[in-house]
Amino acid sequence: MIKRIVALAILVPTAIVLVMLSVANRGAVTLALNPFDPADSVLSVTLPFFVFLFASLIIGMVIGSLATWFKQGKHRKRARVNANEAVKWHTEADREKAKAQQLAAALPAPEKRNAA
């Protein structure tokens, strides 16, 4: 429940700011990708300014996420190796436990002694 309240407390103001940003920056802007002839209509796009803002934000988040994912690869690999090793040792322990139980079952029962 607390998680949901915190998420709403963060998401609602963020949504309000994004809507305000969209309304304030809805003027058409041309993005020209040809530096030698900016009037070239083949390599230019005319969209509202907030579309470019959101696109750059999304692209930045994707690039940052990928950079983080690649940088943490060695930690994920180490965790994977440790998990595999833990499974191997648990299997070995279970096998040895089963062997010990078989040996204990094969031993004769201890004799009861009288204290007299």
MDAnalysis code that builds the backbone (N, CA, C; Angstrom):
import MDAnalysis as mda
import numpy as np

u = mda.Universe.empty(348, n_residues=116, atom_resindex=np.repeat(np.arange(116), 3), trajectory=True)
u.add_TopologyAttr("name", ["N", "CA", "C"] * 116)
u.add_TopologyAttr("resid", np.arange(1, 117))
u.add_TopologyAttr("resname", ["MET", "ILE", "LYS", "ARG", "ILE", "VAL", "ALA", "LEU", "ALA", "ILE", "LEU", "VAL", "PRO", "THR", "ALA", "ILE", "VAL", "LEU", "VAL", "MET", "LEU", "SER", "VAL", "ALA", "ASN", "ARG", "GLY", "ALA", "VAL", "THR", "LEU", "ALA", "LEU", "ASN", "PRO", "PHE", "ASP", "PRO", "ALA", "ASP", "SER", "VAL", "LEU", "SER", "VAL", "THR", "LEU", "PRO", "PHE", "PHE", "VAL", "PHE", "LEU", "PHE", "ALA", "SER", "LEU", "ILE", "ILE", "GLY", "MET", "VAL", "ILE", "GLY", "SER", "LEU", "ALA", "THR", "TRP", "PHE", "LYS", "GLN", "GLY", "LYS", "HIS", "ARG", "LYS", "ARG", "ALA", "ARG", "VAL", "ASN", "ALA", "ASN", "GLU", "ALA", "VAL", "LYS", "TRP", "HIS", "THR", "GLU", "ALA", "ASP", "ARG", "GLU", "LYS", "ALA", "LYS", "ALA", "GLN", "GLN", "LEU", "ALA", "ALA", "ALA", "LEU", "PRO", "ALA", "PRO", "GLU", "LYS", "ARG", "ASN", "ALA", "ALA"])
u.atoms.positions = np.array([
    [0.815, -1.185, 0.000],
    [0.000, 0.000, 0.000],
    [0.862, 1.254, 0.000],
    [1.905, 1.226, 0.817],
    [2.808, 2.374, 0.885],
    [3.512, 2.556, -0.459],
    [3.876, 1.452, -1.086],
    [4.549, 1.515, -2.382],
    [3.664, 2.217, -3.406],
    [2.384, 1.901, -3.372],
    [1.435, 2.515, -4.306],
    [1.284, 4.013, -4.037],
    [1.236, 4.400, -2.778],
    [1.111, 5.815, -2.422],
    [2.350, 6.580, -2.860],
    [3.527, 6.006, -2.624],
    [4.774, 6.656, -3.036],
    [4.822, 6.782, -4.556],
    [4.419, 5.730, -5.259],
    [4.403, 5.789, -6.726],
    [3.460, 6.876, -7.211],
    [2.292, 6.980, -6.616],
    [1.360, 8.038, -6.998],
    [1.900, 9.420, -6.655],
    [2.575, 9.530, -5.512],
    [3.140, 10.813, -5.107],
    [4.236, 11.269, -6.071],
    [4.876, 10.329, -6.735],
    [5.922, 10.683, -7.703],
    [5.349, 10.816, -9.106],
    [4.473, 9.909, -9.490],
    [3.969, 9.898, -10.855],
    [2.985, 11.029, -11.160],
    [2.128, 11.373, -10.222],
    [1.142, 12.428, -10.482],
    [1.815, 13.778, -10.719],
    [2.733, 14.236, -9.851],
    [3.408, 15.511, -10.149],
    [4.237, 15.453, -11.442],
    [4.851, 14.315, -11.707],
    [5.622, 14.179, -12.947],
    [4.703, 14.297, -14.157],
    [3.555, 13.664, -14.099],
    [2.599, 13.755, -15.205],
    [2.108, 15.196, -15.385],
    [1.859, 15.884, -14.288],
    [1.413, 17.277, -14.377],
    [2.481, 18.139, -15.036],
    [3.734, 17.946, -14.636],
    [4.832, 18.722, -15.231],
    [4.966, 18.402, -16.719],
    [4.844, 17.135, -17.093],
    [4.955, 16.772, -18.512],
    [3.823, 17.352, -19.343],
    [2.628, 17.379, -18.799],
    [1.502, 17.971, -19.530],
    [1.718, 19.477, -19.682],
    [2.160, 20.131, -18.620],
    [2.436, 21.575, -18.705],
    [3.542, 21.863, -19.716],
    [4.566, 21.027, -19.733],
    [5.662, 21.193, -20.687],
    [5.166, 21.003, -22.118],
    [4.285, 20.048, -22.313],
    [3.735, 19.787, -23.647],
    [2.890, 20.956, -24.131],
    [2.071, 21.498, -23.252],
    [1.202, 22.614, -23.635],
    [2.022, 23.874, -23.909],
    [3.061, 24.100, -23.109],
    [3.871, 25.310, -23.274],
    [4.775, 25.245, -24.499],
    [5.115, 24.064, -24.974],
    [6.061, 23.922, -26.088],
    [5.427, 23.214, -27.274],
    [4.260, 23.646, -27.679],
    [3.588, 22.985, -28.789],
    [3.802, 23.681, -30.121],
    [4.656, 24.695, -30.163],
    [4.967, 25.371, -31.428],
    [5.762, 24.467, -32.348],
    [5.517, 24.599, -33.653],
    [6.212, 23.751, -34.635],
    [7.665, 24.184, -34.782],
    [8.539, 23.210, -34.794],
    [9.977, 23.422, -34.935],
    [10.468, 22.472, -36.011],
    [11.396, 22.940, -36.834],
    [11.951, 22.100, -37.880],
    [13.330, 21.614, -37.455],
    [13.517, 20.318, -37.507],
    [14.816, 19.708, -37.234],
    [15.422, 19.352, -38.578],
    [16.483, 20.071, -38.953],
    [17.148, 19.837, -40.235],
    [18.400, 19.007, -39.998],
    [18.503, 17.861, -40.675],
    [19.644, 16.971, -40.503],
    [20.704, 17.153, -41.580],
    [20.484, 18.071, -42.515],
    [21.455, 18.369, -43.561],
    [22.112, 19.693, -43.224],
    [23.369, 19.677, -42.727],
    [23.997, 20.926, -42.308],
    [24.364, 21.840, -43.494],
    [24.463, 21.302, -44.695],
    [24.860, 22.111, -45.840],
    [23.670, 22.788, -46.516],
    [22.483, 22.200, -46.399],
    [21.283, 22.789, -46.998],
    [20.114, 22.566, -46.036],
    [19.962, 23.484, -45.058],
    [18.892, 23.300, -44.066],
    [17.483, 23.331, -44.669],
    [17.321, 23.872, -45.843],
    [16.006, 23.944, -46.478],
    [15.632, 22.636, -47.167],
    [16.548, 21.668, -47.205],
    [16.281, 20.369, -47.832],
    [15.164, 19.664, -47.068],
    [14.052, 19.392, -47.740],
    [12.900, 18.812, -47.053],
    [13.027, 17.299, -46.854],
    [13.978, 16.666, -47.540],
    [14.145, 15.221, -47.392],
    [14.717, 14.876, -46.018],
    [15.671, 15.667, -45.562],
    [16.331, 15.400, -44.284],
    [15.892, 16.375, -43.194],
    [14.642, 16.796, -43.201],
    [14.145, 17.669, -42.151],
    [12.772, 17.195, -41.701],
    [12.501, 17.452, -40.435],
    [11.237, 17.036, -39.825],
    [10.666, 18.240, -39.084],
    [9.384, 18.514, -39.290],
    [8.716, 19.593, -38.579],
    [7.679, 18.984, -37.641],
    [7.916, 19.176, -36.347],
    [7.031, 18.638, -35.305],
    [6.936, 19.652, -34.171],
    [5.962, 19.489, -33.277],
    [5.933, 20.357, -32.095],
    [7.193, 20.147, -31.253],
    [7.610, 21.213, -30.587],
    [8.871, 21.171, -29.855],
    [8.875, 20.119, -28.754],
    [7.718, 19.897, -28.084],
    [7.702, 18.938, -26.982],
    [7.971, 17.516, -27.465],
    [7.692, 17.214, -28.725],
    [7.992, 15.885, -29.261],
    [9.500, 15.666, -29.268],
    [10.245, 16.708, -29.687],
    [11.710, 16.608, -29.678],
    [12.236, 16.505, -28.245],
    [11.604, 17.233, -27.315],
    [12.042, 17.151, -25.916],
    [11.833, 15.738, -25.365],
    [10.644, 15.182, -25.587],
    [10.358, 13.846, -25.081],
    [11.211, 12.788, -25.778],
    [11.422, 12.957, -27.070],
    [12.253, 11.993, -27.803],
    [13.688, 12.004, -27.267],
    [14.216, 13.204, -27.011],
    [15.583, 13.272, -26.482],
    [15.644, 12.695, -25.068],
    [14.603, 12.912, -24.284],
    [14.557, 12.337, -22.939],
    [14.531, 10.817, -22.996],
    [13.700, 10.266, -23.858],
    [13.596, 8.808, -23.990],
    [14.902, 8.213, -24.509],
    [15.492, 8.845, -25.518],
    [16.765, 8.353, -26.065],
    [17.857, 8.404, -25.000],
    [17.885, 9.475, -24.210],
    [18.871, 9.578, -23.133],
    [18.689, 8.496, -22.083],
    [17.444, 8.196, -21.747],
    [17.184, 7.144, -20.766],
    [17.601, 5.777, -21.300],
    [17.329, 5.515, -22.582],
    [17.714, 4.228, -23.176],
    [19.235, 4.095, -23.217],
    [19.922, 5.151, -23.634],
    [21.392, 5.107, -23.699],
    [21.983, 4.930, -22.295],
    [21.442, 5.652, -21.313],
    [21.927, 5.508, -19.934],
    [21.679, 4.117, -19.381],
    [20.507, 3.554, -19.696],
    [20.204, 2.198, -19.232],
    [21.139, 1.175, -19.858],
    [21.391, 1.322, -21.153],
    [22.311, 0.396, -21.814],
    [23.727, 0.517, -21.257],
    [24.171, 1.751, -21.014],
    [25.511, 1.946, -20.451],
    [25.616, 1.290, -19.075],
    [24.593, 1.455, -18.260],
    [24.588, 0.840, -16.937],
    [24.573, -0.675, -17.040],
    [23.758, -1.192, -17.959],
    [23.655, -2.640, -18.131],
    [24.998, -3.238, -18.542],
    [25.688, -2.589, -19.498],
    [26.992, -3.095, -19.928],
    [28.031, -2.948, -18.827],
    [27.994, -1.857, -18.067],
    [28.979, -1.644, -17.019],
    [28.824, -2.656, -15.887],
    [27.599, -3.088, -15.621],
    [27.367, -4.031, -14.536],
    [27.434, -5.484, -14.990],
    [27.850, -5.722, -16.206],
    [27.918, -7.079, -16.736],
    [28.828, -7.992, -15.933],
    [29.967, -7.469, -15.472],
    [30.900, -8.308, -14.711],
    [30.286, -8.738, -13.381],
    [29.459, -7.877, -12.783],
    [28.813, -8.244, -11.522],
    [27.743, -9.311, -11.750],
    [27.002, -9.191, -12.852],
    [25.998, -10.210, -13.171],
    [26.666, -11.540, -13.468],
    [27.808, -11.507, -14.150],
    [28.525, -12.749, -14.464],
    [29.028, -13.409, -13.184],
    [29.558, -12.601, -12.267],
    [30.051, -13.148, -11.001],
    [28.897, -13.753, -10.199],
    [27.754, -13.096, -10.187],
    [26.594, -13.627, -9.469],
    [26.120, -14.937, -10.095],
    [26.152, -15.005, -11.424],
    [25.743, -16.233, -12.116],
    [26.697, -17.370, -11.778],
    [28.002, -17.096, -11.778],
    [28.996, -18.128, -11.453],
    [28.824, -18.588, -10.008],
    [28.618, -17.636, -9.094],
    [28.435, -18.003, -7.681],
    [27.167, -18.825, -7.484],
    [26.108, -18.488, -8.200],
    [24.858, -19.257, -8.089],
    [25.054, -20.673, -8.598],
    [25.750, -20.824, -9.716],
    [26.018, -22.167, -10.241],
    [26.880, -22.976, -9.276],
    [27.866, -22.321, -8.683],
    [28.731, -23.012, -7.727],
    [27.942, -23.413, -6.471],
    [27.048, -22.555, -6.029],
    [26.222, -22.877, -4.861],
    [25.330, -24.081, -5.150],
    [24.764, -24.133, -6.344],
    [23.928, -25.285, -6.715],
    [24.778, -26.548, -6.734],
    [25.988, -26.434, -7.260],
    [26.877, -27.603, -7.316],
    [27.191, -28.102, -5.906],
    [27.499, -27.202, -4.986],
    [27.854, -27.616, -3.633],
    [26.641, -28.137, -2.871],
    [25.464, -27.571, -3.128],
    [24.246, -28.098, -2.485],
    [23.960, -29.512, -2.980],
    [24.151, -29.742, -4.254],
    [23.944, -31.079, -4.810],
    [24.933, -32.068, -4.198],
    [26.187, -31.632, -4.086],
    [27.218, -32.481, -3.481],
    [26.879, -32.781, -2.020],
    [26.401, -31.789, -1.289],
    [26.034, -31.996, 0.118],
    [24.858, -32.961, 0.226],
    [23.874, -32.828, -0.639],
    [22.732, -33.748, -0.624],
    [23.179, -35.176, -0.925],
    [24.090, -35.324, -1.894],
    [24.597, -36.648, -2.245],
    [25.336, -37.269, -1.060],
    [26.171, -36.493, -0.390],
    [26.921, -36.998, 0.761],
    [25.988, -37.322, 1.931],
    [24.941, -36.526, 2.082],
    [23.971, -36.788, 3.146],
    [23.243, -38.108, 2.886],
    [22.874, -38.341, 1.634],
    [22.209, -39.603, 1.286],
    [23.142, -40.780, 1.528],
    [24.435, -40.621, 1.179],
    [25.419, -41.683, 1.425],
    [25.542, -41.968, 2.921],
    [25.588, -40.915, 3.725],
    [25.720, -41.091, 5.171],
    [24.496, -41.801, 5.742],
    [23.323, -41.475, 5.232],
    [22.121, -42.143, 5.708],
    [22.123, -43.625, 5.330],
    [22.617, -43.937, 4.136],
    [22.698, -45.340, 3.714],
    [23.680, -46.094, 4.598],
    [24.823, -45.472, 4.879],
    [25.802, -46.125, 5.754],
    [25.246, -46.305, 7.161],
    [24.524, -45.313, 7.650],
    [23.949, -45.421, 9.000],
    [22.896, -46.508, 9.044],
    [22.156, -46.693, 7.984],
    [21.134, -47.746, 7.951],
    [21.782, -49.122, 7.876],
    [22.961, -49.212, 7.272],
    [23.638, -50.503, 7.130],
    [24.343, -50.926, 8.413],
    [24.626, -50.021, 9.316],
    [25.303, -50.355, 10.569],
    [24.338, -51.087, 11.492],
    [24.886, -51.988, 12.313],
    [24.005, -52.675, 13.271],
    [23.519, -51.697, 14.334],
    [22.343, -51.976, 14.867],
    [21.766, -51.115, 15.897],
    [22.609, -51.216, 17.160],
    [22.759, -50.119, 17.869],
    [23.546, -50.192, 19.105],
    [22.834, -51.033, 20.161],
    [23.631, -51.774, 20.961],
    [23.061, -52.649, 21.981],
    [22.701, -51.818, 23.203],
    [21.591, -52.226, 23.823],
    [21.181, -51.525, 25.025],
    [21.905, -52.134, 26.212],
    [22.434, -51.301, 27.039],
    [23.158, -51.785, 28.221],
    [22.335, -51.508, 29.471],
    [22.481, -52.434, 30.394],
    [21.830, -52.218, 31.688],
    [22.811, -51.527, 32.598],
    [22.303, -50.661, 33.411],
    [23.150, -49.935, 34.344],
    [23.446, -50.758, 35.599],
    [22.913, -51.933, 35.729],
    [23.061, -52.741, 36.937],
    [24.376, -53.403, 37.028],
])
